[in-house]
Amino acid sequence: CCACDLQGLWRNELGSNMTISAMNTAGTFSGSYHTAVAATNKQTLVSPLQGVQQHPGAKRHPMFSFTVQWQFSDSTTAFVGQCFVDHRGKETLETTWLLREEVLSHKDTWKATRVGTSTFIRI
Ligand SMILES: CN1C(=O)N(C)[C@H]2CS[C@@H](CCCCC(=O)O)[C@H]21
């Protein structure tokens, strides 16, 4: 069937919820990210995201990237990934992410970036 549209509500394996809202013809979008867990034990808050996807409609499995500006910690996460639709029309977002936290000294920069993968399904 049809292409994979990023717009809507997604959840990943960590229980985070992501809403991708405005999508324009240039393929840029915005949204919000609500995380259940964090690297710190701080109370988490909904955080804004900005992203770009390959030209919507032109691709069945568009690539995308987006960045989340965490509102409760001095850190940010960049996601890159692709949207896939299986034979039953089930969509998944396969992503790799980099989480960069602010470090107070240049000598600590070696431990400032975490990397991982995350899969989102539509909720
Ligand atoms: C919950 N998460 C999630 O859904 N991920 C895909 C990973 C990569 S972003 C991280 C949360 C970072 C929160 C801010 C901070 O702790 O500095 C973790």
The ligand as an SDF file (V2000), in Angstrom:
LIG
                    3D

 18 19  0  0  0  0  0  0  0  0999 V2000
   13.8010    8.5020   26.7490 C   0  0  0  0  0  0  0  0  0  0  0  0
   14.6420    8.3090   25.5760 N   0  0  0  0  0  0  0  0  0  0  0  0
   14.1450    7.9520   24.3650 C   0  0  0  0  0  0  0  0  0  0  0  0
   12.9280    7.8580   24.0730 O   0  0  0  0  0  0  0  0  0  0  0  0
   15.1580    7.6940   23.5310 N   0  0  0  0  0  0  0  0  0  0  0  0
   14.9820    7.2470   22.1420 C   0  0  0  0  0  0  0  0  0  0  0  0
   16.4650    7.8300   24.1560 C   0  0  0  0  0  0  0  0  0  0  0  0
   17.2660    8.9000   23.4310 C   0  0  0  0  0  0  0  0  0  0  0  0
   16.7280   10.4770   24.0760 S   0  0  0  0  0  0  0  0  0  0  0  0
   16.6620    9.7870   25.7480 C   0  0  0  0  0  0  0  0  0  0  0  0
   15.9540   10.6960   26.7240 C   0  0  0  0  0  0  0  0  0  0  0  0
   16.8020   11.9110   27.0600 C   0  0  0  0  0  0  0  0  0  0  0  0
   16.0890   12.8550   28.0240 C   0  0  0  0  0  0  0  0  0  0  0  0
   16.9500   14.0560   28.3760 C   0  0  0  0  0  0  0  0  0  0  0  0
   18.1490   13.6950   29.2230 C   0  0  0  0  0  0  0  0  0  0  0  0
   18.0090   12.7520   30.0260 O   0  0  0  0  0  0  0  0  0  0  0  0
   19.2020   14.3540   29.0690 O   0  0  0  0  0  0  0  0  0  0  0  0
   16.0960    8.3440   25.5970 C   0  0  0  0  0  0  0  0  0  0  0  0
  1  2  1  0
  2  3  1  0
  2 18  1  0
  3  4  2  0
  3  5  1  0
  5  6  1  0
  5  7  1  0
  7  8  1  0
  7 18  1  0
  8  9  1  0
  9 10  1  0
 10 11  1  0
 10 18  1  0
 11 12  1  0
 12 13  1  0
 13 14  1  0
 14 15  1  0
 15 16  2  0
 15 17  1  0
M  END
$$$$
